[in-house]
Amino acid sequence: MKKLASALALAASSFVFAYSSFAEEVPVQFSTIDDFNAPNSQDVKGVRFPALYGKTSNVTGVDLHLLAISEVDNFKGVQFPLFSVIGVPAGANHVNESMTGAAFGLWNWNKGQATGANIATVNITNNVKGANIGVVNYSIGHTSFDWSVANISKSSGAQLGIFNMTDEIKGVQIGLLNCAKNGFLPCFPFVNFAVK
């Protein structure tokens, strides 16, 4: 029985490495510092394991951090760390162009378009169709919904937090202090909303 299990494991690993050497897309990848990816591919459809710092161009599926910063250009799926320290996720996500799905981590840094949810202690984003949930949310573009202690954005649909600030609120801000250039007042406690 042990020989059969060993033979099956060897055959499966041989298949993955043989498959990855002939195909541009791989089902499983380990990624770490110095642009080391095993198998060596920039397209993953399946599961990726970044450790310390991993960089891959396109990932569709699941990104499981091993105490890492995960950098991708385009991501579809779920990103989350496997470990936490005192309940805080020990991993971070850095997306250069687009993210569709959910990103969990110590921090999320998304420079492009995000569709879904960014859930982290700190979310630094550009445009988000979905939700930013954290302790601090900072966006240089438009966000649909921000929920944290401090929300700062160029434009937002709605913000819920202790301190909310945006140039343009399209819906409502609810918090201790709410500032919006187009609000019924530039800054107002408890609630602020667009006058146009």
C-alpha positions in Angstrom: 0.0 0.0 0.0 2.9 2.4 0.8 4.5 1.6 -2.5 1.2 2.4 -4.3 0.8 5.7 -2.5 4.4 6.7 -3.2 4.0 5.8 -6.9 0.8 7.9 -7.1 2.5 10.8 -5.4 5.5 10.6 -7.7 3.2 10.3 -10.8 1.1 13.3 -9.7 4.2 15.5 -9.0 5.7 14.4 -12.3 2.5 15.3 -14.1 2.4 18.8 -12.5 6.0 19.6 -13.4 5.8 18.1 -16.9 2.5 19.9 -17.5 4.0 23.2 -16.3 7.1 22.9 -18.5 5.0 22.7 -21.6 2.1 25.0 -20.7 2.2 28.7 -19.9 -0.5 28.3 -17.3 0.1 26.2 -14.1 -2.4 24.8 -11.6 -0.1 25.2 -8.5 2.8 27.6 -7.8 5.2 28.3 -5.0 6.5 31.9 -5.2 9.2 33.7 -3.2 12.0 36.3 -3.3 14.1 37.1 -6.3 11.2 36.4 -8.7 11.5 32.7 -7.9 8.4 30.8 -9.1 8.1 27.0 -9.1 6.9 26.0 -11.6 8.3 29.0 -13.6 5.2 30.7 -15.0 3.5 34.1 -14.9 -0.1 32.6 -15.2 -1.6 30.5 -12.4 -5.1 29.1 -12.5 -5.5 27.2 -9.2 -3.5 27.7 -6.0 -0.5 29.9 -5.4 1.7 29.9 -2.2 3.8 33.1 -1.9 6.4 33.0 0.9 8.1 36.2 2.2 7.6 38.0 -1.1 6.2 36.4 -4.3 5.4 38.0 -7.6 3.4 36.5 -10.5 1.6 38.4 -13.3 -1.8 36.7 -13.4 -3.5 34.5 -10.7 -7.0 33.1 -10.9 -8.0 31.0 -7.9 -6.7 31.1 -4.4 -3.6 33.0 -3.1 -2.5 31.5 0.3 0.2 33.6 1.9 2.9 32.0 3.9 4.0 35.1 6.0 4.3 37.0 2.7 3.6 40.0 0.5 1.9 38.7 -2.6 2.3 40.9 -5.7 0.2 40.2 -8.8 -0.8 42.3 -11.8 -4.2 40.8 -12.3 -6.0 38.7 -9.7 -9.4 36.8 -9.6 -10.4 34.8 -6.6 -9.5 35.0 -2.9 -6.3 36.2 -1.3 -5.6 35.4 2.4 -2.8 34.6 4.8 -2.5 31.2 6.4 -1.2 32.6 9.6 -2.1 35.4 12.0 -0.2 37.0 14.9 -2.5 37.8 17.8 -5.5 37.6 15.5 -4.0 40.0 12.9 -3.4 38.4 9.5 0.3 38.0 8.7 0.3 38.7 5.0 -0.3 41.5 2.5 -1.7 41.9 -1.0 -0.3 44.2 -3.7 -2.3 44.3 -7.0 -1.0 46.4 -9.8 -3.8 46.4 -12.3 -7.1 44.6 -11.4 -8.6 42.5 -8.6 -11.9 40.7 -8.7 -12.9 38.8 -5.6 -11.9 39.2 -2.0 -8.5 40.2 -0.4 -7.8 39.6 3.2 -4.6 40.6 4.9 -2.6 43.0 7.2 -2.8 45.5 4.3 -4.1 45.6 0.7 -2.6 47.8 -1.8 -4.5 47.9 -5.1 -3.3 50.4 -7.7 -5.9 49.6 -10.4 -9.5 48.5 -10.4 -10.9 46.4 -7.6 -14.3 44.6 -7.8 -15.3 42.9 -4.6 -14.0 43.4 -1.1 -10.7 44.6 0.5 -10.6 43.5 4.1 -7.5 44.5 6.0 -6.1 46.7 8.7 -5.1 49.2 6.0 -6.5 49.4 2.5 -4.8 51.6 0.0 -6.8 51.6 -3.3 -7.6 53.4 -6.5 -11.1 52.5 -7.7 -13.3 50.0 -5.9 -16.6 48.6 -7.0 -17.5 46.9 -3.7 -16.3 47.5 -0.2 -13.2 48.5 1.7 -13.4 47.3 5.3 -10.5 48.0 7.7 -9.0 50.3 10.3 -7.8 52.8 7.7 -9.2 53.1 4.1 -7.3 55.4 1.7 -8.3 55.7 -1.9 -7.1 58.0 -4.7 -10.1 57.1 -6.9 -13.8 56.3 -6.4 -15.0 53.7 -3.9 -18.5 52.3 -3.5 -18.5 51.8 0.3 -15.8 52.4 3.0 -16.1 51.2 6.5 -13.3 51.8 9.0 -12.1 54.1 11.7 -10.8 56.6 9.1 -12.0 56.7 5.5 -10.3 59.0 3.0 -11.1 59.0 -0.7 -11.3 61.2 -3.8 -14.9 60.1 -4.4 -17.2 57.7 -2.5 -20.7 56.3 -2.6 -20.9 55.9 1.2 -18.6 56.1 4.2 -19.1 54.7 7.7 -16.5 55.4 10.3 -15.2 57.8 13.0 -13.6 60.1 10.5 -14.8 60.3 6.9 -13.3 62.6 4.3 -13.9 62.8 0.5 -13.9 65.4 -2.2 -17.2 64.1 -3.6 -19.8 62.1 -1.6 -22.4 60.5 -3.9 -24.5 59.1 -1.0 -24.0 59.5 2.7 -21.3 59.8 5.3 -22.0 58.6 8.8 -19.4 59.1 11.6 -18.1 61.4 14.3 -16.7 63.9 11.8 -17.7 63.8 8.1 -16.0 66.1 5.5 -17.1 66.3 1.9 -16.4 69.2 -0.5 -19.9 68.7 -2.0 -21.6 67.9 1.3 -24.5 70.0 2.7 -21.7 71.5 4.9 -17.9 70.9 4.2 -17.6 69.2 7.6 -20.4 68.1 9.9 -20.7 65.7 12.8 -22.7 62.5 12.7 -24.0 62.7 9.1 -23.2 64.4 5.8 -24.6 64.0 2.3 -24.3 65.4 -1.2 -26.3 68.6 -1.9 -26.5 68.0 -5.7 
